[in-house]
Amino acid sequence: MTQDRLFLDTAFIQALLNSWDDYHNQAKALFPRIQNASEVWITEAILVEVGNALSRFNREGTAQFIQQC
C-alpha cells in the first residue's frame, strides 16, 4: 500500500469503465495505483453521474462498480 490519497472524478471512472472512451487505456494503466492507495475518495454525486452516463452502455458493470464503492 502506498501513501497516495486519491480523489476519483467522473471522467476517470467513465474512462475506466467504458472501453470506447478515448482515455480508457490510460485509466486502466493508472488503476493499479488506485488499488494500492491508502485512501480513495469519491462522492455520491460522482457515482450518480457515472450511473447515468454509463447505464446505457454497460449497466451491469456500472452497477457492480457502484456497489463495490
Secondary structure, DSSP 8 states (H G I E B T S, - for coil): --S-EEE--HHHHHHHH-TTSTTHHHHHHHHHHHHT-SEEE--HHHHHHHHHHHHHHHHHHHHHHHHH-
